[in-house]
Amino acid sequence: MSYKEPLQLSDLPWDDVIFRHIFPLLKVADLCHLQGVSKDFQQLYIDYMCSCEKLDFSECTMTNSSLQKVTELCQNLRWFSVAWCPWVKDPPLIALFKKNSRLIHVDLCGCEGLNGLSLQVLVVNCKNLQTLLVGNCGNWFSMGCWQVITQHQSQLRHINTASCWDINDRTLGEFFHKCNKLRVIELNKMELITDTILHYLATNCPHLEHLNVASCWYITDKGLKKVVEYCKVLRILDVRFCPRLTEQYLYSLYLRGINVKSDYSLARMVKRRKHVNNLGINVQI
C-alpha cells in the first residue's frame, strides 16, 4: 500500500488558485506570518507580493518601517488602502507610489500623520487614478493639494475630501472642469461649500450619480436645483444637516426617484404633502 504525503497549501496552483482565490481573503498580517512558516511559504509570499494588485491596510497597526518592508516587493498594485491609519507617515507611501504607477484606487482617509508629499508623488506618478479618498485629512489637505490633483489627474470617477476645509470657489471650479468624469463626489463636512461651487460641479460633471454634501451649511435649494438640472443620472443625494434646504424641495426630489438622505423623514414628508393636497392648496415645487 503506497503512502501519499498530505497535500500542502504550497502544492496548489499558485497563480490560478492561491494568488487569485486564497491570499486576497487574508489580512496583511496573516500574509506576513505565513512567510515565516517555511522556505516554500516564503517564496510563495515573495511571488505574491510581486504580482498582487490589491493591498488593504485599513485600520491596521504597525510601524512605518514595517509598512515599507511589507510593500517593498510590490510593483503591480491597482488598489491600495491605509484608511484610518493615523500612524502612517509619508516616506513608506512615497516609496510605494513611485513603484506602482498602475494604481487606480487609493484610500488615505483618516491618515492624519501625512503632510501632503506622498499625495503629490501619487498624483504625479499615477496618471490614471479613478478613486481618490482623502476624507478627514483636513489638517494637511490644502489648496495646493487641490491644485496638484487638478494639474495631473483627469480620469477620476470618485473623490472624497470630507472635512477638508481649505478651499475656495475658483479652485474647486477648476478641479471640476478638469475632472469631469466624476460619478461619486463626497464633500461632506466642508463648511465653505456654496451654491457657486454646486454650480461649477453641475455644469462640469454630467455623469454624477452620488453626491454627499452633508453638513454643508451654506447650500440652498437654488444650488441643488442646478445639480439636479444638469446631472441627469443623479440617484443618491446626502444632504443631512443642511439647514437652508427646504422640505418642500427635497420632497420633489423624492418624487423624481432620487434617494435623498436628509433631516426630514420620508414618511413625514409624504404625510405633510398629502395634507396639503387634501386642503386643495396649489403648492408649486
C-alpha positions in Angstrom: 0.0 0.0 0.0 1.6 3.2 -1.2 1.9 6.2 1.2 0.9 9.6 -0.1 2.2 12.7 1.6 -0.6 15.1 2.7 -1.4 17.9 0.3 0.0 21.3 1.5 -1.1 24.8 0.6 2.0 25.3 -1.5 1.1 22.3 -3.6 -1.9 24.0 -5.1 -1.5 26.0 -8.3 0.0 29.3 -7.2 -1.3 31.8 -9.8 -4.7 30.3 -10.6 -5.7 29.2 -7.1 -3.7 30.6 -4.2 -3.0 34.1 -5.6 -6.4 34.6 -7.1 -8.8 32.9 -4.5 -7.0 32.5 -1.2 -4.4 35.2 -0.5 -6.8 38.1 -1.4 -9.0 36.9 1.5 -6.2 37.1 4.1 -5.2 40.1 6.2 -1.8 41.6 5.5 -0.7 40.4 9.0 -1.6 36.8 8.1 0.5 37.0 4.9 3.5 38.3 6.8 3.2 35.5 9.4 2.8 32.9 6.6 6.2 33.6 5.1 7.9 32.5 8.3 6.5 29.0 8.2 8.9 27.5 5.7 11.1 28.3 2.7 8.3 27.3 0.4 5.9 29.7 2.0 8.5 32.4 2.0 8.8 32.0 -1.8 5.1 31.9 -2.1 4.8 35.2 -0.2 7.5 36.8 -2.3 5.9 35.8 -5.6 2.5 37.0 -4.4 3.7 40.4 -3.3 5.5 40.9 -6.6 2.3 40.3 -8.5 -0.6 41.3 -6.2 -2.9 44.0 -7.3 -4.7 44.8 -4.0 -3.4 45.6 -0.5 -5.7 46.7 2.3 -4.0 48.1 5.5 -7.2 49.8 6.7 -7.2 50.2 10.5 -4.0 48.2 10.8 -1.4 49.0 13.5 2.3 48.7 12.6 5.4 50.8 12.4 6.3 52.7 9.3 9.4 50.7 8.8 7.3 47.5 8.8 4.9 49.0 6.3 7.8 49.8 4.0 9.3 46.4 4.4 6.0 44.7 3.6 5.4 46.7 0.5 8.9 46.8 -0.9 8.3 44.0 -3.3 5.0 45.5 -4.7 5.2 46.7 -8.2 1.8 45.8 -9.7 -0.7 47.3 -7.3 -4.0 48.7 -8.6 -5.9 49.1 -5.3 -4.3 50.3 -2.1 -5.7 51.5 1.3 -4.2 52.7 4.5 -7.6 54.2 5.6 -7.8 55.2 9.3 -4.1 54.6 10.0 -3.2 57.9 11.7 0.3 56.5 12.4 1.3 56.3 8.8 3.9 58.8 7.5 4.9 59.9 4.0 8.2 58.0 3.4 6.8 54.5 3.0 3.9 55.7 0.9 6.3 57.8 -1.3 8.4 54.6 -2.0 5.2 52.6 -2.8 3.7 55.2 -5.1 6.9 55.6 -7.1 6.9 51.9 -7.9 3.2 51.4 -8.6 2.2 53.7 -11.4 -0.8 51.5 -12.3 -2.7 52.4 -9.2 -6.3 53.4 -9.8 -7.8 53.2 -6.3 -6.1 54.8 -3.3 -7.7 55.4 0.2 -5.9 57.7 2.6 -9.0 58.6 4.7 -8.1 59.5 8.3 -4.4 59.5 7.7 -3.7 62.5 9.9 0.1 61.9 10.1 0.8 62.8 6.5 2.0 66.2 5.2 1.0 66.1 1.6 4.3 65.0 0.0 3.1 61.4 -0.6 -0.1 62.7 -2.3 1.9 64.8 -4.6 4.0 61.8 -5.6 0.9 59.7 -6.1 -1.0 62.1 -8.4 2.2 62.9 -10.5 3.3 59.3 -10.9 -0.1 57.5 -11.2 -1.8 59.2 -14.1 -4.9 57.1 -14.3 -6.4 57.3 -10.8 -10.1 56.6 -10.7 -10.8 56.7 -6.9 -9.0 59.0 -4.5 -10.3 59.1 -0.9 -8.7 61.7 1.4 -11.6 62.4 3.8 -10.8 63.6 7.3 -7.3 64.8 6.3 -8.1 68.4 6.7 -5.0 69.1 8.8 -2.8 68.6 5.7 -5.0 68.5 2.6 -4.6 72.1 1.4 -5.4 74.3 -1.5 -2.1 73.2 -3.0 -3.3 69.5 -2.9 -6.4 70.5 -4.9 -4.2 72.3 -7.5 -1.7 69.4 -8.0 -4.6 67.0 -8.4 -6.2 69.3 -11.0 -2.9 69.6 -12.9 -2.1 65.9 -13.1 -5.4 64.0 -13.0 -8.4 63.8 -15.4 -9.8 60.2 -15.1 -11.2 60.4 -11.5 -14.6 58.8 -11.0 -14.8 59.0 -7.2 -13.4 61.8 -4.9 -13.8 62.0 -1.1 -12.5 65.2 0.6 -14.8 65.2 3.6 -13.7 67.6 6.4 -11.1 69.2 4.2 -11.7 72.9 4.8 -9.0 74.7 2.8 -11.0 75.5 -0.4 -12.3 78.4 -2.5 -14.8 78.6 -5.3 -12.2 79.1 -8.1 -10.0 76.2 -7.1 -12.9 73.7 -7.0 -14.3 75.2 -10.2 -11.0 74.4 -12.0 -11.0 70.9 -10.4 -14.5 70.0 -11.6 -13.7 71.4 -15.1 -10.7 69.1 -15.4 -12.1 66.0 -13.6 -15.4 66.0 -15.5 -15.9 62.2 -15.4 -16.7 62.1 -11.7 -19.6 59.8 -10.7 -19.3 59.9 -6.9 -18.4 63.2 -5.1 -18.2 63.4 -1.3 -17.8 66.9 0.1 -19.5 66.4 3.4 -18.5 68.5 6.4 -16.8 71.1 4.2 -18.5 74.2 5.6 -17.3 76.5 2.8 -19.2 74.7 0.0 -21.5 77.2 -1.6 -24.2 77.3 -4.3 -21.5 78.7 -6.6 -19.4 75.5 -6.1 -22.5 73.4 -6.8 -23.0 75.4 -10.0 -19.4 74.6 -11.1 -20.0 70.9 -10.2 -23.3 70.7 -12.0 -22.1 72.2 -15.3 -19.0 70.1 -15.5 -19.9 66.7 -14.1 -22.9 65.4 -16.1 -22.2 61.7 -15.1 -22.6 62.4 -11.4 -24.6 59.6 -9.7 -23.9 60.1 -6.0 -23.4 63.4 -4.2 -22.7 63.8 -0.5 -22.8 67.4 0.8 -24.0 66.6 4.4 -23.2 69.3 6.9 -22.5 71.9 4.1 -24.4 74.7 5.9 -24.5 77.3 3.1 -26.0 75.4 0.3 -29.6 76.2 -0.6 -32.4 74.9 -2.9 -31.0 77.1 -5.7 -27.6 75.4 -5.8 -29.2 71.9 -5.5 -31.6 72.7 -8.3 -28.7 73.3 -10.6 -27.2 69.9 -9.8 -30.5 68.1 -10.5 -31.0 70.1 -13.7 -27.6 69.2 -15.2 -26.8 65.8 -13.6 -29.5 63.7 -15.2 -28.3 60.4 -13.7 -28.1 61.5 -10.1 -29.5 58.8 -7.9 -28.1 59.3 -4.3 -28.1 62.6 -2.5 -26.9 63.1 1.1 -28.0 66.5 2.5 -28.3 65.8 6.2 -27.5 68.8 8.4 -28.1 71.3 5.6 -30.5 73.8 7.3 -31.1 76.0 4.3 -32.6 73.3 2.2 -36.4 73.1 2.3 -38.6 70.1 3.0 -40.7 71.0 0.0 -37.9 70.9 -2.4 -36.4 67.7 -1.0 -39.8 66.0 -1.4 -39.9 67.0 -5.0 -36.5 65.1 -5.5 -38.0 62.0 -3.8 -40.8 62.2 -6.4 -38.1 62.2 -9.2 -36.8 58.9 -7.8 -33.7 60.3 -6.1 -32.6 58.6 -2.9 -32.4 61.6 -0.6 -30.9 61.3 2.9 -32.0 64.3 4.9 -33.1 65.5 8.3 -36.7 65.1 7.2 -38.1 61.6 7.4 -39.7 60.4 4.2 -42.8 59.3 6.0 -43.2 62.8 7.4 -42.7 64.5 4.0 -45.3 62.2 2.4 -47.8 62.8 5.2 -47.4 66.6 5.1 -47.7 66.6 1.3 -51.0 64.6 1.4 -52.3 67.0 4.0 -51.5 69.9 1.7 -53.2 68.1 -1.2 -56.3 67.4 0.9 -56.6 71.1 1.7 -56.7 71.8 -2.0 -53.7 74.2 -1.9 -51.8 74.5 -5.1 -48.1 74.5 -4.0 -45.6 74.9 -6.8 -42.3 73.0 -6.3 
